[in-house]
Amino acid sequence: MFFDWRDVNVVTSYLQMYYQIILLLYFHGSVRDGGGIEVKVVTVHLPEAYLEAIDELVRKKIYPNRAEAIRMAVRDFIQAEANIREQ
């Protein structure tokens, strides 16, 4: 989806939506992902090389954004650790 950022109505709508998301995150500290699962916002410090690799996955459209790529990596890590500990 492409937006004409020169259109003041488009920019206003975008900023209103962005403001609502920020308020939600600020007051609740959590959001729901696309599947309706509540997710918490966390801060993670990563080396630049990791971010570059994640950004490359997003550029290749393997993941829609950084957050989703990191969520899937954490999910896979937890599943792998659980399998190792069960053996």
TORKOL-4160 file (C-alpha; in steps of 0.2 Angstrom, whole numbers, padded with zeros to 4 digits, m for minus):
87
<pt num="1" X="0000" Y="0000" Z="0000"/>
<pt num="2" X="0007" Y="0017" Z="m0005"/>
<pt num="3" X="0002" Y="0033" Z="0003"/>
<pt num="4" X="0004" Y="0051" Z="m0004"/>
<pt num="5" X="0013" Y="0059" Z="0010"/>
<pt num="6" X="0010" Y="0076" Z="0002"/>
<pt num="7" X="m0008" Y="0074" Z="0006"/>
<pt num="8" X="m0012" Y="0082" Z="0022"/>
<pt num="9" X="m0027" Y="0071" Z="0026"/>
<pt num="10" X="m0016" Y="0055" Z="0024"/>
<pt num="11" X="m0002" Y="0063" Z="0035"/>
<pt num="12" X="m0015" Y="0068" Z="0048"/>
<pt num="13" X="m0023" Y="0051" Z="0048"/>
<pt num="14" X="m0007" Y="0042" Z="0050"/>
<pt num="15" X="m0001" Y="0053" Z="0064"/>
<pt num="16" X="m0018" Y="0050" Z="0073"/>
<pt num="17" X="m0016" Y="0032" Z="0072"/>
<pt num="18" X="0002" Y="0033" Z="0078"/>
<pt num="19" X="m0003" Y="0043" Z="0093"/>
<pt num="20" X="m0016" Y="0031" Z="0098"/>
<pt num="21" X="m0003" Y="0016" Z="0097"/>
<pt num="22" X="0009" Y="0026" Z="0107"/>
<pt num="23" X="m0004" Y="0030" Z="0120"/>
<pt num="24" X="m0009" Y="0011" Z="0121"/>
<pt num="25" X="0009" Y="0006" Z="0123"/>
<pt num="26" X="0012" Y="0019" Z="0136"/>
<pt num="27" X="m0003" Y="0016" Z="0147"/>
<pt num="28" X="m0005" Y="m0003" Z="0145"/>
<pt num="29" X="0013" Y="m0009" Z="0142"/>
<pt num="30" X="0006" Y="m0022" Z="0130"/>
<pt num="31" X="m0002" Y="m0024" Z="0114"/>
<pt num="32" X="m0010" Y="m0038" Z="0104"/>
<pt num="33" X="m0002" Y="m0046" Z="0089"/>
<pt num="34" X="m0011" Y="m0050" Z="0073"/>
<pt num="35" X="m0017" Y="m0066" Z="0080"/>
<pt num="36" X="m0025" Y="m0058" Z="0096"/>
<pt num="37" X="m0011" Y="m0064" Z="0108"/>
<pt num="38" X="m0006" Y="m0051" Z="0120"/>
<pt num="39" X="0012" Y="m0046" Z="0118"/>
<pt num="40" X="0023" Y="m0035" Z="0130"/>
<pt num="41" X="0035" Y="m0022" Z="0124"/>
<pt num="42" X="0053" Y="m0025" Z="0129"/>
<pt num="43" X="0069" Y="m0016" Z="0126"/>
<pt num="44" X="0083" Y="m0027" Z="0118"/>
<pt num="45" X="0101" Y="m0021" Z="0115"/>
<pt num="46" X="0108" Y="m0030" Z="0100"/>
<pt num="47" X="0124" Y="m0029" Z="0090"/>
<pt num="48" X="0123" Y="m0019" Z="0074"/>
<pt num="49" X="0127" Y="m0035" Z="0064"/>
<pt num="50" X="0112" Y="m0043" Z="0071"/>
<pt num="51" X="0101" Y="m0028" Z="0066"/>
<pt num="52" X="0108" Y="m0028" Z="0049"/>
<pt num="53" X="0104" Y="m0047" Z="0047"/>
<pt num="54" X="0087" Y="m0044" Z="0053"/>
<pt num="55" X="0084" Y="m0029" Z="0042"/>
<pt num="56" X="0090" Y="m0040" Z="0027"/>
<pt num="57" X="0077" Y="m0053" Z="0031"/>
<pt num="58" X="0064" Y="m0039" Z="0031"/>
<pt num="59" X="0070" Y="m0032" Z="0015"/>
<pt num="60" X="0069" Y="m0049" Z="0007"/>
<pt num="61" X="0051" Y="m0050" Z="0014"/>
<pt num="62" X="0054" Y="m0065" Z="0024"/>
<pt num="63" X="0047" Y="m0056" Z="0039"/>
<pt num="64" X="0036" Y="m0041" Z="0038"/>
<pt num="65" X="0046" Y="m0031" Z="0051"/>
<pt num="66" X="0060" Y="m0032" Z="0064"/>
<pt num="67" X="0048" Y="m0036" Z="0078"/>
<pt num="68" X="0040" Y="m0051" Z="0070"/>
<pt num="69" X="0058" Y="m0058" Z="0065"/>
<pt num="70" X="0063" Y="m0056" Z="0083"/>
<pt num="71" X="0047" Y="m0064" Z="0090"/>
<pt num="72" X="0050" Y="m0079" Z="0078"/>
<pt num="73" X="0068" Y="m0081" Z="0083"/>
<pt num="74" X="0064" Y="m0081" Z="0102"/>
<pt num="75" X="0050" Y="m0093" Z="0099"/>
<pt num="76" X="0061" Y="m0105" Z="0089"/>
<pt num="77" X="0075" Y="m0103" Z="0103"/>
<pt num="78" X="0062" Y="m0108" Z="0116"/>
<pt num="79" X="0056" Y="m0123" Z="0107"/>
<pt num="80" X="0074" Y="m0129" Z="0103"/>
<pt num="81" X="0078" Y="m0127" Z="0122"/>
<pt num="82" X="0063" Y="m0136" Z="0127"/>
<pt num="83" X="0067" Y="m0150" Z="0116"/>
<pt num="84" X="0085" Y="m0151" Z="0122"/>
<pt num="85" X="0079" Y="m0152" Z="0140"/>
<pt num="86" X="0066" Y="m0165" Z="0137"/>
<pt num="87" X="0079" Y="m0177" Z="0130"/>
